[in-house]
Amino acid sequence: MNPMDAAVAAVAGRSRVAILLDFDGTLAPLELHPDLSTLPKATAAVLKRLAARALVGIVSGRPLPNIRRMVSIEGLAYAGCHGLNILHRDGTTYDYPLPDGAVETIQALKQKLQRLCRDGAWIEDKGGELTFHYREVPSDLHEYFASEAIAVVQASGLKVGLAHSAIEAKPVVKWHKGAACLKILGHEWGENWSSDDSAVIYAGDDTTDEDAFKSLNDSGLTIRVTSSGNVPTAAQLKVPSIGAVLQVLEAVANHLESE
């Protein structure tokens, strides 16, 4: 079954549908710098169509204010910093409680990583998290910058996250994109919602999305965006590009509008 048909089959006959999506590399192309990213007009249009008939949420590693600004569509749920900060559709918010001293540890780490901020490498301070970006570094230096940054993050006692040409430093907590998705669903549908009458589609392109795949695999359809057939994933399906994600979203929108 192709991804479009699989997505339609997942939502067919369900009284409630949720579409939860990563942003960079899933809805928008990966760029050299996050500020250069833009949401394609066709993707924005289909998200608005879906939001009229389903719960739509954006679950991103970007800080919450940033991902809201990048998408700029009302009536969606937004989760930033891999779900640490959530803005629900009704305007209420949720902030995962960080361990004592976590922010101070991240700020100290920021200072230690400054020595690596050269040749195009830079630090993104997200408050509760920190990301060391090296995408703009010459490719032959990527391995060096990644290994050095990982060593510094590990020495700080924070959790290392591997992203696309970036190393993430996260507080050591039992919270991730999958937990954030379940939080959004519980807020919208009640804690006792069931996949018997509800369906969730989740799409993402990164290792941070694997937690969401594992959390939602029994609730609908999970999709990993990757051009490589060799990437291991817990997702049920793979699609090769953001264009393929758009096709899936359009197929679901067409189906929901026909019901």
PyMOL commands that set and color helices and strands:
alter all, ss='L'
color gray80, all
select helices_A, chain A and resi 3-11+34-36+41-51+64-71+81-83+102-116+139-156+177-189+207-216+242-258
alter helices_A, ss='H'
color red, helices_A
select strands_A, chain A and resi 16-21+55-59+77-80+85-87+93-95+122-125+130-133+159-163+166-170+198-204+220-225+237-239
alter strands_A, ss='S'
color yellow, strands_A
deselect
rebuild
show_as cartoon
